[in-house]
């Protein structure tokens, strides 16, 4: 039981550091929004100009501050009432039978 509790404590302390800040994009009317994701996905995320490329096997989140951690207060929250958020996705390199959702 002691080992399990110690393991959970170590895991709880380590989890926030399992994220990486990959850089930022500039959102018109808002400013810099940071792109964060799991540190194990670093090889699949490439920042380029005012955007990024995600090459499978990973996921990203938008953050309001440059943080290397999954702090619950770091996620970008924007009021979209009477506004819109638009982006472009290029799926031209996604192979057949691949889940690109």
C-alpha positions as a Markdown table, in Angstrom:
| # | Residue | x | y | z |
|---|---|---|---|---|
| 1 | Unk | 0.0 | 0.0 | 0.0 |
| 2 | Unk | 2.9 | 2.4 | 0.8 |
| 3 | Unk | 4.5 | 1.7 | -2.6 |
| 4 | Unk | 1.2 | 2.4 | -4.4 |
| 5 | Unk | 0.7 | 5.7 | -2.5 |
| 6 | Unk | 4.3 | 6.8 | -3.2 |
| 7 | Unk | 3.9 | 5.9 | -6.9 |
| 8 | Unk | 0.7 | 7.9 | -7.1 |
| 9 | Unk | 2.4 | 10.9 | -5.5 |
| 10 | Unk | 5.3 | 10.7 | -7.8 |
| 11 | Unk | 3.0 | 10.5 | -10.8 |
| 12 | Unk | 0.9 | 13.4 | -9.6 |
| 13 | Unk | 4.0 | 15.6 | -9.3 |
| 14 | Unk | 5.5 | 14.4 | -12.7 |
| 15 | Unk | 2.3 | 14.8 | -14.8 |
| 16 | Unk | 2.3 | 18.6 | -15.1 |
| 17 | Unk | 5.8 | 18.5 | -16.5 |
| 18 | Unk | 4.9 | 16.1 | -19.3 |
| 19 | Unk | 3.9 | 19.0 | -21.6 |
| 20 | Unk | 6.0 | 21.1 | -23.9 |
| 21 | Unk | 5.5 | 24.6 | -25.2 |
| 22 | Unk | 6.2 | 24.4 | -29.0 |
| 23 | Unk | 5.9 | 28.1 | -29.7 |
| 24 | Unk | 3.1 | 30.6 | -30.5 |
| 25 | Unk | 0.8 | 31.8 | -33.2 |
| 26 | Unk | -0.6 | 35.3 | -33.5 |
| 27 | Unk | -4.4 | 35.4 | -33.5 |
| 28 | Unk | -5.8 | 38.7 | -34.9 |
| 29 | Unk | -7.4 | 40.8 | -32.3 |
| 30 | Unk | -6.0 | 38.6 | -29.5 |
| 31 | Unk | -2.3 | 38.4 | -29.7 |
| 32 | Unk | 0.0 | 35.5 | -29.1 |
| 33 | Unk | -1.6 | 32.1 | -28.4 |
| 34 | Unk | 0.8 | 29.3 | -27.4 |
| 35 | Unk | 0.8 | 25.8 | -28.8 |
| 36 | Unk | 1.4 | 23.2 | -26.2 |
| 37 | Unk | 1.2 | 19.4 | -26.3 |
| 38 | Unk | 2.6 | 16.2 | -24.8 |
| 39 | Unk | 6.4 | 16.2 | -24.7 |
| 40 | Unk | 6.4 | 12.8 | -26.4 |
| 41 | Unk | 4.8 | 14.3 | -29.5 |
| 42 | Unk | 7.6 | 16.8 | -30.0 |
| 43 | Unk | 8.8 | 15.1 | -33.2 |
| 44 | Unk | 5.4 | 15.4 | -34.8 |
| 45 | Unk | 4.9 | 19.1 | -34.3 |
| 46 | Unk | 6.7 | 21.7 | -36.3 |
| 47 | Unk | 6.1 | 25.5 | -35.9 |
| 48 | Unk | 6.4 | 27.4 | -39.2 |
| 49 | Unk | 5.7 | 31.1 | -39.6 |
| 50 | Unk | 2.4 | 31.9 | -38.0 |
| 51 | Unk | 1.2 | 28.3 | -37.9 |
| 52 | Unk | 2.2 | 24.8 | -37.2 |
| 53 | Unk | 2.3 | 21.4 | -38.8 |
| 54 | Unk | 1.1 | 18.3 | -36.9 |
| 55 | Unk | 2.3 | 15.1 | -38.4 |
| 56 | Unk | 0.2 | 12.4 | -36.9 |
| 57 | Unk | 0.8 | 10.7 | -33.5 |
| 58 | Unk | 0.2 | 13.8 | -31.5 |
| 59 | Unk | -2.2 | 16.5 | -30.4 |
| 60 | Unk | -1.9 | 20.1 | -29.5 |
| 61 | Unk | -3.8 | 22.6 | -27.3 |
| 62 | Unk | -3.9 | 26.3 | -27.3 |
| 63 | Unk | -2.6 | 28.0 | -24.2 |
| 64 | Unk | -2.8 | 31.6 | -22.9 |
| 65 | Unk | 0.7 | 31.5 | -21.5 |
| 66 | Unk | 4.0 | 30.0 | -22.5 |
| 67 | Unk | 4.0 | 27.0 | -20.2 |
| 68 | Unk | 5.8 | 23.6 | -20.1 |
| 69 | Unk | 3.0 | 21.9 | -18.2 |
| 70 | Unk | -0.6 | 21.0 | -18.2 |
| 71 | Unk | -1.8 | 23.4 | -15.6 |
| 72 | Unk | -5.6 | 23.6 | -15.7 |
| 73 | Unk | -5.4 | 27.4 | -15.9 |
| 74 | Unk | -3.1 | 27.5 | -18.9 |
| 75 | Unk | -5.6 | 26.6 | -21.6 |
| 76 | Unk | -6.7 | 29.5 | -23.9 |
| 77 | Unk | -10.3 | 30.5 | -23.4 |
| 78 | Unk | -11.7 | 33.1 | -25.7 |
| 79 | Unk | -15.2 | 34.5 | -25.7 |
| 80 | Unk | -16.6 | 33.7 | -29.1 |
| 81 | Unk | -20.0 | 35.4 | -28.7 |
| 82 | Unk | -20.7 | 37.3 | -32.0 |
| 83 | Unk | -17.2 | 36.3 | -33.2 |
| 84 | Unk | -15.6 | 33.4 | -35.1 |
| 85 | Unk | -12.4 | 31.5 | -35.1 |
| 86 | Unk | -11.3 | 30.2 | -38.5 |
| 87 | Unk | -8.4 | 28.1 | -39.6 |
| 88 | Unk | -7.2 | 26.1 | -42.5 |
| 89 | Unk | -6.4 | 22.4 | -42.5 |
| 90 | Unk | -4.4 | 20.7 | -45.2 |
| 91 | Unk | -5.3 | 17.0 | -45.5 |
| 92 | Unk | -3.7 | 16.5 | -48.9 |
| 93 | Unk | -1.0 | 14.2 | -47.3 |
| 94 | Unk | -3.3 | 12.0 | -45.3 |
| 95 | Unk | -3.3 | 8.5 | -46.7 |
| 96 | Unk | -6.3 | 6.3 | -47.3 |
| 97 | Unk | -7.9 | 4.6 | -44.3 |
| 98 | Unk | -6.2 | 7.1 | -41.9 |
| 99 | Unk | -8.3 | 8.7 | -39.2 |
| 100 | Unk | -7.4 | 12.4 | -39.5 |
| 101 | Unk | -10.1 | 13.6 | -37.1 |
